[in-house]
Amino acid sequence: MFTGLVEECGTVAGLQKTDSGARITLRASVCAEDLKLGDSLAVNGCCLTLAEQDGADLHFDLLAETLRLTNLGSLVEGSVVNLERALRIGDRLGGHFVLGHVDDTAEVVALEPSGDDHRFEVAITERLAPLIAKKGSICVDGISLTVAEVGISSFTTWITPHTFRATHLHSLQPGHRANLEGDMVARHLLRMAEVGVYQPSSAD
């Protein structure tokens, strides 16, 4: 489990396709300090398991399903990614609970400066629409954000100067396909509504 507070930006040192998926190599500094084999790392909001480490180079195996459901398969050598180590019990929770399970990907519509901040607009997919609410939380490429506006086809958040500098947003362009994870509570409430919270018994 994660918080959506990016610890550092890493770079892709290699992405090699395999018969079953791919192996990605990331170069990091902070996040490489205390990881051990089998540990989890959120890469653009996708929870990956460390398979091998060579100093600052971290190697992860990507399943075909991961390549299909996330933007990791479109990364190239030199791509900048957001990294966060798993949450420790007792840590401050400054963002929101993030599982690292990407619900969908969607296109970045706009990333525009507005004073010291940036206006960040991302398309809404049919799958994600029920999970996005004004003032609710959403995770975009591993960044915990608060939804400021919800439209028919997109939602908008505001990016502070610190978040812009500390994440990959400073290198992002409109058209980028971002990994999206809806709020965990919203996800379960939607499922409860789908199946019906109240199931009458035969005695009713």
QUIHU-V362179 format. One record per run of one state. SS is the DSSP state (H for helix, E for strand, C for the rest). FROM is the first residue (numbers start at 1). TO is the last residue. Records with the same first field share a line. If there is no record, write none. Layout:
# QUIHU-V362179
SS: FROM-TO / FROM-TO
This chain:
# QUIHU-V362179
C: 1-1 / 3-7 / 18-20 / 28-29 / 33-39 / 44-45 / 55-56 / 70-71 / 75-79 / 86-97 / 99-103 / 115-116 / 124-125 / 130-136 / 141-142 / 147-148 / 151-153 / 160-160 / 167-167 / 172-176 / 183-183 / 196-204
E: 2-2 / 8-17 / 21-27 / 40-43 / 46-54 / 57-63 / 80-85 / 98-98 / 104-114 / 117-123 / 137-140 / 143-146 / 149-150 / 154-159 / 177-182
H: 30-32 / 64-69 / 72-74 / 126-129 / 161-166 / 168-171 / 184-195
